[in-house]
Amino acid sequence: MERDYRKEKMELDKKLEDIQDIQVVLHMLQEATDLIDRAKKRLMYNRKAKDLDIDHLIRNAHESLVECVDRIKNPDEP
């Protein structure tokens, strides 16, 4: 009986660690997304022809990060 309890506790502790790791990654991705949003806003105010390529790269990176965050938050959705 006590062995079952220990085994179950170890499994739950492992799951908790996994969840905490995912939370850290989510936080990092959210920070990166926020930084990209700020960069996009700056580019919108300082628009020059050469900035268009940078803007395109930032948009693509932002879309990828948003998709990544959404997939982590909602793993069951396609």
C-alpha contacts under 8 A as a table, 3 or more apart, distances in Angstrom:
res1	aa1	res2	aa2	distance
1	M	4	D	5.23
1	M	5	Y	6.44
2	E	5	Y	5.00
2	E	6	R	6.23
3	R	6	R	5.04
3	R	7	K	6.07
4	D	7	K	5.09
4	D	8	E	6.00
5	Y	8	E	5.14
5	Y	9	K	6.00
6	R	9	K	5.01
6	R	10	M	6.10
7	K	10	M	5.12
7	K	11	E	6.26
8	E	11	E	5.08
8	E	12	L	6.15
9	K	12	L	5.05
9	K	13	D	6.00
10	M	13	D	5.02
10	M	14	K	6.17
11	E	14	K	5.13
11	E	15	K	6.28
12	L	15	K	5.02
12	L	16	L	6.11
13	D	16	L	4.99
13	D	17	E	6.20
14	K	17	E	5.06
14	K	18	D	6.26
15	K	18	D	5.02
15	K	19	I	6.20
16	L	19	I	5.06
16	L	20	Q	6.15
17	E	20	Q	5.06
17	E	21	D	6.13
18	D	21	D	5.07
18	D	22	I	6.23
19	I	22	I	5.07
19	I	23	Q	6.17
20	Q	23	Q	4.96
20	Q	24	V	6.31
21	D	24	V	5.17
21	D	25	V	6.36
22	I	25	V	5.06
22	I	26	L	6.03
22	I	72	I	7.77
23	Q	26	L	4.99
23	Q	27	H	6.10
24	V	27	H	5.09
24	V	28	M	6.25
25	V	28	M	5.06
25	V	29	L	6.11
26	L	29	L	5.07
26	L	30	Q	6.03
26	L	69	V	6.33
26	L	72	I	7.37
27	H	30	Q	5.06
27	H	31	E	6.21
28	M	31	E	5.12
28	M	32	A	6.26
29	L	32	A	5.04
29	L	33	T	6.10
29	L	65	L	6.60
29	L	69	V	6.63
30	Q	33	T	4.99
30	Q	34	D	6.14
30	Q	69	V	7.31
31	E	34	D	5.05
31	E	35	L	6.24
32	A	35	L	5.09
32	A	36	I	6.24
32	A	65	L	7.79
33	T	36	I	5.11
33	T	37	D	6.18
33	T	62	H	6.06
33	T	65	L	6.32
33	T	66	V	6.98
34	D	37	D	4.99
34	D	38	R	6.30
35	L	38	R	5.12
35	L	39	A	6.24
36	I	39	A	4.96
36	I	40	K	6.08
36	I	58	I	6.55
36	I	61	A	7.96
36	I	62	H	6.28
37	D	40	K	5.05
37	D	41	K	6.30
37	D	62	H	7.57
38	R	41	K	5.14
38	R	42	R	6.31
39	A	42	R	5.09
39	A	43	L	6.20
39	A	58	I	7.88
40	K	43	L	5.09
40	K	44	M	6.22
40	K	55	D	6.76
40	K	58	I	6.96
40	K	59	R	7.73
41	K	44	M	5.07
41	K	45	Y	6.55
42	R	45	Y	5.28
42	R	46	N	6.20
43	L	46	N	4.96
43	L	47	R	5.56
43	L	51	D	7.05
43	L	55	D	6.89
44	M	47	R	5.48
47	R	51	D	6.22
47	R	52	L	7.67
48	K	51	D	5.23
48	K	52	L	7.07
49	A	52	L	5.71
50	K	53	D	6.42
50	K	54	I	7.58
51	D	54	I	5.11
51	D	55	D	5.98
52	L	55	D	4.96
52	L	56	H	6.14
53	D	56	H	5.08
53	D	57	L	6.33
54	I	57	L	5.14
54	I	58	I	6.14
55	D	58	I	5.08
55	D	59	R	6.09
56	H	59	R	5.14
56	H	60	N	6.29
57	L	60	N	5.19
57	L	61	A	6.15
58	I	61	A	5.08
58	I	62	H	5.92
59	R	62	H	5.06
59	R	63	E	6.12
60	N	63	E	5.18
60	N	64	S	6.24
61	A	64	S	5.14
61	A	65	L	6.19
62	H	65	L	5.13
62	H	66	V	6.09
63	E	66	V	5.15
63	E	67	E	6.12
64	S	67	E	5.14
64	S	68	C	6.12
65	L	68	C	4.95
65	L	69	V	6.12
66	V	69	V	5.15
66	V	70	D	6.12
67	E	70	D	5.07
67	E	71	R	6.13
68	C	71	R	5.16
68	C	72	I	6.24
69	V	72	I	5.17
69	V	73	K	6.08
70	D	73	K	5.08
70	D	74	N	5.90
70	D	75	P	7.99
71	R	74	N	5.12
71	R	75	P	5.18
71	R	77	E	7.42
72	I	75	P	5.50
74	N	77	E	5.79
75	P	78	P	7.68
